[in-house]
Structures are given as structure tokens and as C-alpha cells.
Amino acid sequence: MVVRMRANRAHRDNRRAHHALKASRLSVCSNCHKAHLSHTACLNCGMYRGIKVFDAGKKLAKKEKKQKSKQNANK
Ligand SMILES: [Zn+2]
């Protein structure tokens, strides 16, 4: 690239003016009253709009199992 084409500080900063991160919009679960991402199943209880989408307890147990096996591997 030629120096003539190089973006100056103003061009660079104008481009980066749109790079700010937005806070994720959280809504409250109707089942367990915990915060979860809107349009997404609740990670705490696995409910989405009053329907059970996945077994949250099962997933939690699996996660704990994985952590335990990891801890044993480190020993
Ligand atoms: Zn929930």
C-alpha cells in the first residue's frame, strides 16, 4: 500500500467509533427468576417460554463430572 492511502488518526478513530461493546440484554426467567439472555433458553433451569428445552440438572452433573476428572488428572 502506498503512503498516500494510509488511514490517518481521524480515519482510524472514526472507524473504531463503532467498535464499542454493548451490554447483553438480560431478562428474568419466568420459572426460576434468574437472569438469562433474551431469546435464549435459561441456562439455570433449561426452560424457554414455559417449555423445558434441555435438562439443566443433567448438564450440571456432566460439568461437575468433567471438573472432577480434570482435578484427578492434575493430581
Ligand atoms: Zn430459569
N, CA, C, O and the ligand as a Tripos MOL2 file, in Angstrom:
@<TRIPOS>MOLECULE
protein
  301   299    76     0     0
PROTEIN
NO_CHARGES

@<TRIPOS>ATOM
      1 N           0.8450   -1.2000    0.0000 N.3       1 MET1
      2 CA          0.0000    0.0000    0.0000 C.3       1 MET1
      3 C           0.8820    1.2520    0.0000 C.2       1 MET1
      4 O           1.9740    1.2720    0.5670 O.2       1 MET1
      5 N           0.3870    2.2470   -0.6290 N.am      2 VAL2
      6 CA          1.1470    3.4990   -0.7420 C.3       2 VAL2
      7 C           0.8290    4.3900    0.4530 C.2       2 VAL2
      8 O          -0.2640    4.3230    1.0150 O.2       2 VAL2
      9 N           1.7720    5.2040    0.8260 N.am      3 VAL3
     10 CA          1.5880    6.0860    1.9890 C.3       3 VAL3
     11 C           0.3760    6.9860    1.7830 C.2       3 VAL3
     12 O          -0.3340    7.3120    2.7350 O.2       3 VAL3
     13 N           0.1430    7.3850    0.5330 N.am      4 ARG4
     14 CA         -0.9860    8.2500    0.1960 C.3       4 ARG4
     15 C          -2.3100    7.6270    0.6540 C.2       4 ARG4
     16 O          -3.2510    8.3510    0.9790 O.2       4 ARG4
     17 N          -2.3910    6.2890    0.6830 N.am      5 MET5
     18 CA         -3.6360    5.5920    1.0110 C.3       5 MET5
     19 C          -3.7780    5.3090    2.5020 C.2       5 MET5
     20 O          -4.8250    4.8530    2.9600 O.2       5 MET5
     21 N          -2.7160    5.5820    3.2520 N.am      6 ARG6
     22 CA         -2.7380    5.2120    4.6600 C.3       6 ARG6
     23 C          -3.8050    6.0080    5.4140 C.2       6 ARG6
     24 O          -3.9360    7.2200    5.2410 O.2       6 ARG6
     25 N          -4.5740    5.2890    6.2670 N.am      7 ALA7
     26 CA         -5.6000    5.9660    7.0700 C.3       7 ALA7
     27 C          -4.9220    6.7810    8.1590 C.2       7 ALA7
     28 O          -4.0720    6.2630    8.8830 O.2       7 ALA7
     29 N          -5.2800    8.0220    8.2780 N.am      8 ASN8
     30 CA         -4.7060    8.8630    9.3310 C.3       8 ASN8
     31 C          -5.4330    8.6140   10.6470 C.2       8 ASN8
     32 O          -6.3510    7.7980   10.7180 O.2       8 ASN8
     33 N          -5.0160    9.3200   11.6740 N.am      9 ARG9
     34 CA         -5.5830    9.0790   13.0090 C.3       9 ARG9
     35 C          -7.0980    9.2680   13.0230 C.2       9 ARG9
     36 O          -7.8260    8.5050   13.6590 O.2       9 ARG9
     37 N          -7.5650   10.3110   12.3030 N.am     10 ALA10
     38 CA         -9.0080   10.5930   12.2910 C.3      10 ALA10
     39 C          -9.7690    9.4520   11.6180 C.2      10 ALA10
     40 O         -10.8130    9.0260   12.1130 O.2      10 ALA10
     41 N          -9.2500    8.9550   10.4900 N.am     11 HIS11
     42 CA         -9.9240    7.8510    9.7850 C.3      11 HIS11
     43 C          -9.9650    6.6040   10.6560 C.2      11 HIS11
     44 O         -10.9870    5.9250   10.7530 O.2      11 HIS11
     45 N          -8.8250    6.3160   11.2900 N.am     12 ARG12
     46 CA         -8.7530    5.1410   12.1610 C.3      12 ARG12
     47 C          -9.7570    5.2790   13.3080 C.2      12 ARG12
     48 O         -10.4920    4.3380   13.6060 O.2      12 ARG12
     49 N          -9.7890    6.4400   13.9450 N.am     13 ASP13
     50 CA        -10.6500    6.6280   15.1110 C.3      13 ASP13
     51 C         -12.1230    6.6580   14.7170 C.2      13 ASP13
     52 O         -12.9840    6.1910   15.4630 O.2      13 ASP13
     53 N         -12.4050    7.2160   13.5280 N.am     14 ASN14
     54 CA        -13.7890    7.2000   13.0610 C.3      14 ASN14
     55 C         -14.2580    5.7680   12.8370 C.2      14 ASN14
     56 O         -15.3950    5.4180   13.1530 O.2      14 ASN14
     57 N         -13.3700    4.9470   12.2900 N.am     15 ARG15
     58 CA        -13.7140    3.5350   12.0560 C.3      15 ARG15
     59 C         -13.9830    2.8630   13.4020 C.2      15 ARG15
     60 O         -14.9370    2.0980   13.5390 O.2      15 ARG15
     61 N         -13.1490    3.1500   14.3800 N.am     16 ARG16
     62 CA        -13.2620    2.4800   15.6850 C.3      16 ARG16
     63 C         -14.3950    3.0440   16.5450 C.2      16 ARG16
     64 O         -14.6890    2.5090   17.6140 O.2      16 ARG16
     65 N         -15.0170    4.1010   16.0890 N.am     17 ALA17
     66 CA        -16.1210    4.6880   16.8610 C.3      17 ALA17
     67 C         -17.2830    3.7060   16.9890 C.2      17 ALA17
     68 O         -18.1140    3.8370   17.8890 O.2      17 ALA17
     69 N         -17.3400    2.7190   16.0850 N.am     18 HIS18
     70 CA        -18.4450    1.7500   16.1030 C.3      18 HIS18
     71 C         -18.0630    0.4480   16.7870 C.2      18 HIS18
     72 O         -18.8460   -0.5020   16.7760 O.2      18 HIS18
     73 N         -16.8730    0.3830   17.3830 N.am     19 HIS19
     74 CA        -16.3840   -0.8880   17.9270 C.3      19 HIS19
     75 C         -16.7520   -1.1250   19.3900 C.2      19 HIS19
     76 O         -16.3820   -2.1530   19.9570 O.2      19 HIS19
     77 N         -17.4650   -0.2030   20.0000 N.am     20 ALA20
     78 CA        -17.7820   -0.3590   21.4270 C.3      20 ALA20
     79 C         -18.6710   -1.5800   21.6430 C.2      20 ALA20
     80 O         -19.5270   -1.8790   20.8100 O.2      20 ALA20
     81 N         -18.4740   -2.2860   22.7540 N.am     21 LEU21
     82 CA        -19.2880   -3.4490   23.0840 C.3      21 LEU21
     83 C         -20.5530   -2.9910   23.8040 C.2      21 LEU21
     84 O         -20.5300   -2.0860   24.6380 O.2      21 LEU21
     85 N         -21.6500   -3.6450   23.4540 N.am     22 LYS22
     86 CA        -22.9080   -3.3230   24.1210 C.3      22 LYS22
     87 C         -23.1280   -4.3230   25.2410 C.2      22 LYS22
     88 O         -22.7410   -5.4870   25.1370 O.2      22 LYS22
     89 N         -23.7450   -3.8650   26.2990 N.am     23 ALA23
     90 CA        -24.0800   -4.7710   27.3890 C.3      23 ALA23
     91 C         -25.1610   -5.7320   26.9030 C.2      23 ALA23
     92 O         -26.0980   -5.3270   26.2150 O.2      23 ALA23
     93 N         -25.0230   -7.0310   27.2700 N.am     24 SER24
     94 CA        -26.0110   -8.0010   26.8260 C.3      24 SER24
     95 C         -27.3300   -7.7540   27.5520 C.2      24 SER24
     96 O         -27.3560   -7.4690   28.7490 O.2      24 SER24
     97 N         -28.4270   -7.8690   26.7970 N.am     25 ARG25
     98 CA        -29.7450   -7.6310   27.3750 C.3      25 ARG25
     99 C         -30.2040   -8.8960   28.0950 C.2      25 ARG25
    100 O         -30.3610   -9.9540   27.4870 O.2      25 ARG25
    101 N         -30.4140   -8.7630   29.3840 N.am     26 LEU26
    102 CA        -30.8380   -9.9060   30.1760 C.3      26 LEU26
    103 C         -32.3090   -9.7750   30.5410 C.2      26 LEU26
    104 O         -32.8020   -8.6800   30.8130 O.2      26 LEU26
    105 N         -32.9920  -10.8970   30.5440 N.am     27 SER27
    106 CA        -34.3580  -10.9050   31.0500 C.3      27 SER27
    107 C         -34.4360  -11.9290   32.1810 C.2      27 SER27
    108 O         -33.5340  -12.7480   32.3600 O.2      27 SER27
    109 N         -35.5170  -11.8680   32.9280 N.am     28 VAL28
    110 CA        -35.6530  -12.7230   34.1040 C.3      28 VAL28
    111 C         -36.4410  -13.9700   33.7270 C.2      28 VAL28
    112 O         -37.4880  -13.8810   33.0860 O.2      28 VAL28
    113 N         -35.9430  -15.1150   34.1210 N.am     29 CYS29
    114 CA        -36.6040  -16.3860   33.8230 C.3      29 CYS29
    115 C         -37.9360  -16.4630   34.5610 C.2      29 CYS29
    116 O         -38.0230  -16.1490   35.7480 O.2      29 CYS29
    117 N         -38.9850  -16.8910   33.8290 N.am     30 SER30
    118 CA        -40.3010  -16.9740   34.4530 C.3      30 SER30
    119 C         -40.3990  -18.1740   35.3860 C.2      30 SER30
    120 O         -41.2930  -18.2450   36.2290 O.2      30 SER30
    121 N         -39.4790  -19.1100   35.2310 N.am     31 ASN31
    122 CA        -39.5130  -20.3370   36.0370 C.3      31 ASN31
    123 C         -38.6890  -20.2050   37.3170 C.2      31 ASN31
    124 O         -39.1840  -20.4790   38.4110 O.2      31 ASN31
    125 N         -37.4220  -19.7820   37.1750 N.am     32 CYS32
    126 CA        -36.5380  -19.7570   38.3510 C.3      32 CYS32
    127 C         -36.1420  -18.3300   38.7380 C.2      32 CYS32
    128 O         -35.4100  -18.1380   39.7090 O.2      32 CYS32
    129 N         -36.6170  -17.3260   37.9910 N.am     33 HIS33
    130 CA        -36.3820  -15.9110   38.2980 C.3      33 HIS33
    131 C         -34.9050  -15.5340   38.2910 C.2      33 HIS33
    132 O         -34.4960  -14.6120   38.9960 O.2      33 HIS33
    133 N         -34.1170  -16.2320   37.5120 N.am     34 LYS34
    134 CA        -32.7110  -15.8640   37.3510 C.3      34 LYS34
    135 C         -32.5590  -15.1340   36.0230 C.2      34 LYS34
    136 O         -33.3900  -15.2880   35.1280 O.2      34 LYS34
    137 N         -31.4920  -14.3360   35.8930 N.am     35 ALA35
    138 CA        -31.2650  -13.5970   34.6550 C.3      35 ALA35
    139 C         -30.7740  -14.5390   33.5630 C.2      35 ALA35
    140 O         -29.9330  -15.4030   33.8120 O.2      35 ALA35
    141 N         -31.3050  -14.3690   32.3450 N.am     36 HIS36
    142 CA        -30.8230  -15.1480   31.2030 C.3      36 HIS36
    143 C         -30.8840  -14.2660   29.9670 C.2      36 HIS36
    144 O         -31.5810  -13.2510   29.9700 O.2      36 HIS36
    145 N         -30.1730  -14.6300   28.9180 N.am     37 LEU37
    146 CA        -30.1900  -13.8710   27.6660 C.3      37 LEU37
    147 C         -31.5700  -13.9990   27.0350 C.2      37 LEU37
    148 O         -32.1460  -15.0870   27.0110 O.2      37 LEU37
    149 N         -32.1040  -12.8880   26.5230 N.am     38 SER38
    150 CA        -33.4100  -12.9530   25.8890 C.3      38 SER38
    151 C         -33.3220  -13.7540   24.5860 C.2      38 SER38
    152 O         -32.2700  -13.7810   23.9460 O.2      38 SER38
    153 N         -34.4060  -14.3950   24.1960 N.am     39 HIS39
    154 CA        -34.4970  -15.2720   23.0170 C.3      39 HIS39
    155 C         -33.5740  -16.4800   23.1520 C.2      39 HIS39
    156 O         -33.1720  -17.0830   22.1570 O.2      39 HIS39
    157 N         -33.2450  -16.8230   24.3980 N.am     40 THR40
    158 CA        -32.3360  -17.9420   24.6570 C.3      40 THR40
    159 C         -32.8660  -18.7190   25.8510 C.2      40 THR40
    160 O         -33.4160  -18.1300   26.7810 O.2      40 THR40
    161 N         -32.7080  -20.0170   25.8310 N.am     41 ALA41
    162 CA        -33.1690  -20.8360   26.9460 C.3      41 ALA41
    163 C         -32.3910  -20.4790   28.2110 C.2      41 ALA41
    164 O         -31.2130  -20.1250   28.1530 O.2      41 ALA41
    165 N         -33.0730  -20.5780   29.3550 N.am     42 CYS42
    166 CA        -32.4310  -20.2850   30.6330 C.3      42 CYS42
    167 C         -31.4020  -21.3740   30.9250 C.2      42 CYS42
    168 O         -31.7240  -22.5610   30.8750 O.2      42 CYS42
    169 N         -30.1740  -20.9770   31.2290 N.am     43 LEU43
    170 CA        -29.1050  -21.9520   31.4730 C.3      43 LEU43
    171 C         -29.2520  -22.5920   32.8420 C.2      43 LEU43
    172 O         -28.6870  -23.6540   33.1040 O.2      43 LEU43
    173 N         -30.0240  -21.9370   33.7260 N.am     44 ASN44
    174 CA        -30.1610  -22.4490   35.0830 C.3      44 ASN44
    175 C         -31.1650  -23.5900   35.1560 C.2      44 ASN44
    176 O         -30.9200  -24.5880   35.8340 O.2      44 ASN44
    177 N         -32.3070  -23.4520   34.4550 N.am     45 CYS45
    178 CA        -33.3440  -24.4740   34.5620 C.3      45 CYS45
    179 C         -33.6920  -25.1240   33.2210 C.2      45 CYS45
    180 O         -34.4390  -26.1030   33.1970 O.2      45 CYS45
    181 N         -33.1710  -24.6070   32.1090 N.am     46 GLY46
    182 CA        -33.4090  -25.2320   30.8120 C.3      46 GLY46
    183 C         -34.7870  -24.9660   30.2410 C.2      46 GLY46
    184 O         -35.2480  -25.7110   29.3760 O.2      46 GLY46
    185 N         -35.4570  -23.9170   30.7070 N.am     47 MET47
    186 CA        -36.7910  -23.6040   30.1970 C.3      47 MET47
    187 C         -36.7000  -22.4910   29.1650 C.2      47 MET47
    188 O         -35.8870  -21.5770   29.3000 O.2      47 MET47
    189 N         -37.5360  -22.5690   28.1330 N.am     48 TYR48
    190 CA        -37.6670  -21.4820   27.1740 C.3      48 TYR48
    191 C         -39.1380  -21.2460   26.9110 C.2      48 TYR48
    192 O         -39.8140  -22.1220   26.3710 O.2      48 TYR48
    193 N         -39.6450  -20.0910   27.2790 N.am     49 ARG49
    194 CA        -41.0550  -19.7050   27.1280 C.3      49 ARG49
    195 C         -41.9920  -20.7690   27.6930 C.2      49 ARG49
    196 O         -42.9820  -21.1480   27.0670 O.2      49 ARG49
    197 N         -41.6530  -21.2420   28.8920 N.am     50 GLY50
    198 CA        -42.5340  -22.1830   29.5830 C.3      50 GLY50
    199 C         -42.3950  -23.6240   29.1380 C.2      50 GLY50
    200 O         -43.1060  -24.4970   29.6350 O.2      50 GLY50
    201 N         -41.4700  -23.8890   28.1890 N.am     51 ILE51
    202 CA        -41.2680  -25.2650   27.7270 C.3      51 ILE51
    203 C         -39.8680  -25.7120   28.1330 C.2      51 ILE51
    204 O         -38.9020  -24.9670   27.9680 O.2      51 ILE51
    205 N         -39.7600  -26.9180   28.6600 N.am     52 LYS52
    206 CA        -38.4500  -27.4370   29.0410 C.3      52 LYS52
    207 C         -37.7070  -27.8470   27.7710 C.2      52 LYS52
    208 O         -38.1510  -28.7280   27.0350 O.2      52 LYS52
    209 N         -36.5700  -27.1930   27.5270 N.am     53 VAL53
    210 CA        -35.8330  -27.4250   26.2940 C.3      53 VAL53
    211 C         -34.7050  -28.4310   26.5060 C.2      53 VAL53
    212 O         -34.4400  -29.2680   25.6430 O.2      53 VAL53
    213 N         -34.0500  -28.3440   27.6500 N.am     54 PHE54
    214 CA        -32.9990  -29.3280   27.9600 C.3      54 PHE54
    215 C         -32.9480  -29.5360   29.4600 C.2      54 PHE54
    216 O         -33.4250  -28.7090   30.2370 O.2      54 PHE54
    217 N         -32.3630  -30.6530   29.8520 N.am     55 ASP55
    218 CA        -32.2770  -30.9890   31.2680 C.3      55 ASP55
    219 C         -31.0710  -30.2770   31.8780 C.2      55 ASP55
    220 O         -29.9290  -30.7000   31.6920 O.2      55 ASP55
    221 N         -31.3340  -29.2020   32.6010 N.am     56 ALA56
    222 CA        -30.2480  -28.3940   33.1660 C.3      56 ALA56
    223 C         -29.4960  -29.1780   34.2320 C.2      56 ALA56
    224 O         -28.2810  -29.0330   34.3680 O.2      56 ALA56
    225 N         -30.2060  -30.0040   34.9870 N.am     57 GLY57
    226 CA        -29.5750  -30.7930   36.0380 C.3      57 GLY57
    227 C         -28.5640  -31.7680   35.4660 C.2      57 GLY57
    228 O         -27.4800  -31.9670   36.0160 O.2      57 GLY57
    229 N         -28.9510  -32.3800   34.3310 N.am     58 LYS58
    230 CA        -28.0880  -33.3410   33.6560 C.3      58 LYS58
    231 C         -26.7980  -32.6690   33.2030 C.2      58 LYS58
    232 O         -25.7010  -33.2000   33.3740 O.2      58 LYS58
    233 N         -26.9650  -31.4820   32.6170 N.am     59 LYS59
    234 CA        -25.8220  -30.7450   32.0910 C.3      59 LYS59
    235 C         -24.8880  -30.3580   33.2410 C.2      59 LYS59
    236 O         -23.6660  -30.4490   33.1210 O.2      59 LYS59
    237 N         -25.4750  -29.9300   34.3420 N.am     60 LEU60
    238 CA        -24.6860  -29.5400   35.5100 C.3      60 LEU60
    239 C         -23.8830  -30.7190   36.0280 C.2      60 LEU60
    240 O         -22.6990  -30.5920   36.3420 O.2      60 LEU60
    241 N         -24.5540  -31.8930   36.1140 N.am     61 ALA61
    242 CA        -23.8870  -33.0910   36.6170 C.3      61 ALA61
    243 C         -22.7010  -33.4340   35.7230 C.2      61 ALA61
    244 O         -21.6340  -33.8110   36.2090 O.2      61 ALA61
    245 N         -22.8960  -33.3020   34.4250 N.am     62 LYS62
    246 CA        -21.8470  -33.6130   33.4540 C.3      62 LYS62
    247 C         -20.6600  -32.6700   33.6520 C.2      62 LYS62
    248 O         -19.5030  -33.0860   33.6060 O.2      62 LYS62
    249 N         -20.9700  -31.4050   33.8720 N.am     63 LYS63
    250 CA        -19.9380  -30.3840   34.0590 C.3      63 LYS63
    251 C         -19.1170  -30.7000   35.3120 C.2      63 LYS63
    252 O         -17.8890  -30.6120   35.3080 O.2      63 LYS63
    253 N         -19.8310  -31.0710   36.3910 N.am     64 GLU64
    254 CA        -19.1610  -31.3990   37.6460 C.3      64 GLU64
    255 C         -18.2690  -32.6140   37.4690 C.2      64 GLU64
    256 O         -17.1520  -32.6550   37.9830 O.2      64 GLU64
    257 N         -18.7640  -33.5930   36.7470 N.am     65 LYS65
    258 CA        -18.0240  -34.8240   36.4810 C.3      65 LYS65
    259 C         -16.7220  -34.5000   35.7410 C.2      65 LYS65
    260 O         -15.6540  -35.0230   36.0600 O.2      65 LYS65
    261 N         -16.8500  -33.6230   34.7470 N.am     66 LYS66
    262 CA        -15.7090  -33.2280   33.9250 C.3      66 LYS66
    263 C         -14.6550  -32.5300   34.7910 C.2      66 LYS66
    264 O         -13.4590  -32.8020   34.6830 O.2      66 LYS66
    265 N         -15.1270  -31.6270   35.6490 N.am     67 GLN67
    266 CA        -14.2130  -30.9000   36.5400 C.3      67 GLN67
    267 C         -13.4910  -31.8510   37.4670 C.2      67 GLN67
    268 O         -12.2950  -31.7030   37.7170 O.2      67 GLN67
    269 N         -14.2380  -32.8510   37.9890 N.am     68 LYS68
    270 CA        -13.6540  -33.8180   38.9130 C.3      68 LYS68
    271 C         -12.5770  -34.6360   38.2180 C.2      68 LYS68
    272 O         -11.4990  -34.8600   38.7700 O.2      68 LYS68
    273 N         -12.8780  -35.0810   36.9980 N.am     69 SER69
    274 CA        -11.9070  -35.8990   36.2590 C.3      69 SER69
    275 C         -10.6680  -35.0800   35.9260 C.2      69 SER69
    276 O          -9.5520  -35.5990   35.8960 O.2      69 SER69
    277 N         -10.8810  -33.8000   35.6780 N.am     70 LYS70
    278 CA         -9.7680  -32.8970   35.3830 C.3      70 LYS70
    279 C          -8.8740  -32.7500   36.6160 C.2      70 LYS70
    280 O          -7.6470  -32.7830   36.5220 O.2      70 LYS70
    281 N          -9.5250  -32.5860   37.7770 N.am     71 GLN71
    282 CA         -8.7830  -32.4410   39.0330 C.3      71 GLN71
    283 C          -7.9720  -33.6970   39.3120 C.2      71 GLN71
    284 O          -6.8260  -33.6150   39.7540 O.2      71 GLN71
    285 N          -8.5760  -34.8820   39.0490 N.am     72 ASN72
    286 CA         -7.8850  -36.1450   39.2830 C.3      72 ASN72
    287 C          -6.6980  -36.2990   38.3430 C.2      72 ASN72
    288 O          -5.6700  -36.8680   38.7120 O.2      72 ASN72
    289 N          -6.8480  -35.7860   37.1250 N.am     73 ALA73
    290 CA         -5.7690  -35.8760   36.1380 C.3      73 ALA73
    291 C          -4.5790  -35.0040   36.5720 C.2      73 ALA73
    292 O          -3.4230  -35.3420   36.3170 O.2      73 ALA73
    293 N          -4.8820  -33.8930   37.2230 N.am     74 ASN74
    294 CA         -3.8160  -32.9800   37.6460 C.3      74 ASN74
    295 C          -3.0120  -33.5430   38.8240 C.2      74 ASN74
    296 O          -1.8480  -33.1980   39.0290 O.2      74 ASN74
    297 N          -3.6710  -34.4200   39.5900 N.am     75 LYS75
    298 CA         -3.0020  -34.9520   40.7910 C.3      75 LYS75
    299 C          -1.8870  -35.9330   40.4450 C.2      75 LYS75
    300 O          -1.2320  -36.4650   41.3420 O.2      75 LYS75
    301 ZN        -34.6940  -20.4960   34.6490 Zn       76 ZN76
@<TRIPOS>BOND
     1     1     2 1
     2     2     3 1
     3     3     4 2
     4     3     5 am
     5     5     6 1
     6     6     7 1
     7     7     8 2
     8     7     9 am
     9     9    10 1
    10    10    11 1
    11    11    12 2
    12    11    13 am
    13    13    14 1
    14    14    15 1
    15    15    16 2
    16    15    17 am
    17    17    18 1
    18    18    19 1
    19    19    20 2
    20    19    21 am
    21    21    22 1
    22    22    23 1
    23    23    24 2
    24    23    25 am
    25    25    26 1
    26    26    27 1
    27    27    28 2
    28    27    29 am
    29    29    30 1
    30    30    31 1
    31    31    32 2
    32    31    33 am
    33    33    34 1
    34    34    35 1
    35    35    36 2
    36    35    37 am
    37    37    38 1
    38    38    39 1
    39    39    40 2
    40    39    41 am
    41    41    42 1
    42    42    43 1
    43    43    44 2
    44    43    45 am
    45    45    46 1
    46    46    47 1
    47    47    48 2
    48    47    49 am
    49    49    50 1
    50    50    51 1
    51    51    52 2
    52    51    53 am
    53    53    54 1
    54    54    55 1
    55    55    56 2
    56    55    57 am
    57    57    58 1
    58    58    59 1
    59    59    60 2
    60    59    61 am
    61    61    62 1
    62    62    63 1
    63    63    64 2
    64    63    65 am
    65    65    66 1
    66    66    67 1
    67    67    68 2
    68    67    69 am
    69    69    70 1
    70    70    71 1
    71    71    72 2
    72    71    73 am
    73    73    74 1
    74    74    75 1
    75    75    76 2
    76    75    77 am
    77    77    78 1
    78    78    79 1
    79    79    80 2
    80    79    81 am
    81    81    82 1
    82    82    83 1
    83    83    84 2
    84    83    85 am
    85    85    86 1
    86    86    87 1
    87    87    88 2
    88    87    89 am
    89    89    90 1
    90    90    91 1
    91    91    92 2
    92    91    93 am
    93    93    94 1
    94    94    95 1
    95    95    96 2
    96    95    97 am
    97    97    98 1
    98    98    99 1
    99    99   100 2
   100    99   101 am
   101   101   102 1
   102   102   103 1
   103   103   104 2
   104   103   105 am
   105   105   106 1
   106   106   107 1
   107   107   108 2
   108   107   109 am
   109   109   110 1
   110   110   111 1
   111   111   112 2
   112   111   113 am
   113   113   114 1
   114   114   115 1
   115   115   116 2
   116   115   117 am
   117   117   118 1
   118   118   119 1
   119   119   120 2
   120   119   121 am
   121   121   122 1
   122   122   123 1
   123   123   124 2
   124   123   125 am
   125   125   126 1
   126   126   127 1
   127   127   128 2
   128   127   129 am
   129   129   130 1
   130   130   131 1
   131   131   132 2
   132   131   133 am
   133   133   134 1
   134   134   135 1
   135   135   136 2
   136   135   137 am
   137   137   138 1
   138   138   139 1
   139   139   140 2
   140   139   141 am
   141   141   142 1
   142   142   143 1
   143   143   144 2
   144   143   145 am
   145   145   146 1
   146   146   147 1
   147   147   148 2
   148   147   149 am
   149   149   150 1
   150   150   151 1
   151   151   152 2
   152   151   153 am
   153   153   154 1
   154   154   155 1
   155   155   156 2
   156   155   157 am
   157   157   158 1
   158   158   159 1
   159   159   160 2
   160   159   161 am
   161   161   162 1
   162   162   163 1
   163   163   164 2
   164   163   165 am
   165   165   166 1
   166   166   167 1
   167   167   168 2
   168   167   169 am
   169   169   170 1
   170   170   171 1
   171   171   172 2
   172   171   173 am
   173   173   174 1
   174   174   175 1
   175   175   176 2
   176   175   177 am
   177   177   178 1
   178   178   179 1
   179   179   180 2
   180   179   181 am
   181   181   182 1
   182   182   183 1
   183   183   184 2
   184   183   185 am
   185   185   186 1
   186   186   187 1
   187   187   188 2
   188   187   189 am
   189   189   190 1
   190   190   191 1
   191   191   192 2
   192   191   193 am
   193   193   194 1
   194   194   195 1
   195   195   196 2
   196   195   197 am
   197   197   198 1
   198   198   199 1
   199   199   200 2
   200   199   201 am
   201   201   202 1
   202   202   203 1
   203   203   204 2
   204   203   205 am
   205   205   206 1
   206   206   207 1
   207   207   208 2
   208   207   209 am
   209   209   210 1
   210   210   211 1
   211   211   212 2
   212   211   213 am
   213   213   214 1
   214   214   215 1
   215   215   216 2
   216   215   217 am
   217   217   218 1
   218   218   219 1
   219   219   220 2
   220   219   221 am
   221   221   222 1
   222   222   223 1
   223   223   224 2
   224   223   225 am
   225   225   226 1
   226   226   227 1
   227   227   228 2
   228   227   229 am
   229   229   230 1
   230   230   231 1
   231   231   232 2
   232   231   233 am
   233   233   234 1
   234   234   235 1
   235   235   236 2
   236   235   237 am
   237   237   238 1
   238   238   239 1
   239   239   240 2
   240   239   241 am
   241   241   242 1
   242   242   243 1
   243   243   244 2
   244   243   245 am
   245   245   246 1
   246   246   247 1
   247   247   248 2
   248   247   249 am
   249   249   250 1
   250   250   251 1
   251   251   252 2
   252   251   253 am
   253   253   254 1
   254   254   255 1
   255   255   256 2
   256   255   257 am
   257   257   258 1
   258   258   259 1
   259   259   260 2
   260   259   261 am
   261   261   262 1
   262   262   263 1
   263   263   264 2
   264   263   265 am
   265   265   266 1
   266   266   267 1
   267   267   268 2
   268   267   269 am
   269   269   270 1
   270   270   271 1
   271   271   272 2
   272   271   273 am
   273   273   274 1
   274   274   275 1
   275   275   276 2
   276   275   277 am
   277   277   278 1
   278   278   279 1
   279   279   280 2
   280   279   281 am
   281   281   282 1
   282   282   283 1
   283   283   284 2
   284   283   285 am
   285   285   286 1
   286   286   287 1
   287   287   288 2
   288   287   289 am
   289   289   290 1
   290   290   291 1
   291   291   292 2
   292   291   293 am
   293   293   294 1
   294   294   295 1
   295   295   296 2
   296   295   297 am
   297   297   298 1
   298   298   299 1
   299   299   300 2
@<TRIPOS>SUBSTRUCTURE
     1 MET1         2 RESIDUE 1 A MET
     2 VAL2         6 RESIDUE 1 A VAL
     3 VAL3        10 RESIDUE 1 A VAL
     4 ARG4        14 RESIDUE 1 A ARG
     5 MET5        18 RESIDUE 1 A MET
     6 ARG6        22 RESIDUE 1 A ARG
     7 ALA7        26 RESIDUE 1 A ALA
     8 ASN8        30 RESIDUE 1 A ASN
     9 ARG9        34 RESIDUE 1 A ARG
    10 ALA10       38 RESIDUE 1 A ALA
    11 HIS11       42 RESIDUE 1 A HIS
    12 ARG12       46 RESIDUE 1 A ARG
    13 ASP13       50 RESIDUE 1 A ASP
    14 ASN14       54 RESIDUE 1 A ASN
    15 ARG15       58 RESIDUE 1 A ARG
    16 ARG16       62 RESIDUE 1 A ARG
    17 ALA17       66 RESIDUE 1 A ALA
    18 HIS18       70 RESIDUE 1 A HIS
    19 HIS19       74 RESIDUE 1 A HIS
    20 ALA20       78 RESIDUE 1 A ALA
    21 LEU21       82 RESIDUE 1 A LEU
    22 LYS22       86 RESIDUE 1 A LYS
    23 ALA23       90 RESIDUE 1 A ALA
    24 SER24       94 RESIDUE 1 A SER
    25 ARG25       98 RESIDUE 1 A ARG
    26 LEU26      102 RESIDUE 1 A LEU
    27 SER27      106 RESIDUE 1 A SER
    28 VAL28      110 RESIDUE 1 A VAL
    29 CYS29      114 RESIDUE 1 A CYS
    30 SER30      118 RESIDUE 1 A SER
    31 ASN31      122 RESIDUE 1 A ASN
    32 CYS32      126 RESIDUE 1 A CYS
    33 HIS33      130 RESIDUE 1 A HIS
    34 LYS34      134 RESIDUE 1 A LYS
    35 ALA35      138 RESIDUE 1 A ALA
    36 HIS36      142 RESIDUE 1 A HIS
    37 LEU37      146 RESIDUE 1 A LEU
    38 SER38      150 RESIDUE 1 A SER
    39 HIS39      154 RESIDUE 1 A HIS
    40 THR40      158 RESIDUE 1 A THR
    41 ALA41      162 RESIDUE 1 A ALA
    42 CYS42      166 RESIDUE 1 A CYS
    43 LEU43      170 RESIDUE 1 A LEU
    44 ASN44      174 RESIDUE 1 A ASN
    45 CYS45      178 RESIDUE 1 A CYS
    46 GLY46      182 RESIDUE 1 A GLY
    47 MET47      186 RESIDUE 1 A MET
    48 TYR48      190 RESIDUE 1 A TYR
    49 ARG49      194 RESIDUE 1 A ARG
    50 GLY50      198 RESIDUE 1 A GLY
    51 ILE51      202 RESIDUE 1 A ILE
    52 LYS52      206 RESIDUE 1 A LYS
    53 VAL53      210 RESIDUE 1 A VAL
    54 PHE54      214 RESIDUE 1 A PHE
    55 ASP55      218 RESIDUE 1 A ASP
    56 ALA56      222 RESIDUE 1 A ALA
    57 GLY57      226 RESIDUE 1 A GLY
    58 LYS58      230 RESIDUE 1 A LYS
    59 LYS59      234 RESIDUE 1 A LYS
    60 LEU60      238 RESIDUE 1 A LEU
    61 ALA61      242 RESIDUE 1 A ALA
    62 LYS62      246 RESIDUE 1 A LYS
    63 LYS63      250 RESIDUE 1 A LYS
    64 GLU64      254 RESIDUE 1 A GLU
    65 LYS65      258 RESIDUE 1 A LYS
    66 LYS66      262 RESIDUE 1 A LYS
    67 GLN67      266 RESIDUE 1 A GLN
    68 LYS68      270 RESIDUE 1 A LYS
    69 SER69      274 RESIDUE 1 A SER
    70 LYS70      278 RESIDUE 1 A LYS
    71 GLN71      282 RESIDUE 1 A GLN
    72 ASN72      286 RESIDUE 1 A ASN
    73 ALA73      290 RESIDUE 1 A ALA
    74 ASN74      294 RESIDUE 1 A ASN
    75 LYS75      298 RESIDUE 1 A LYS
    76 ZN76       301 GROUP 0 **** ****
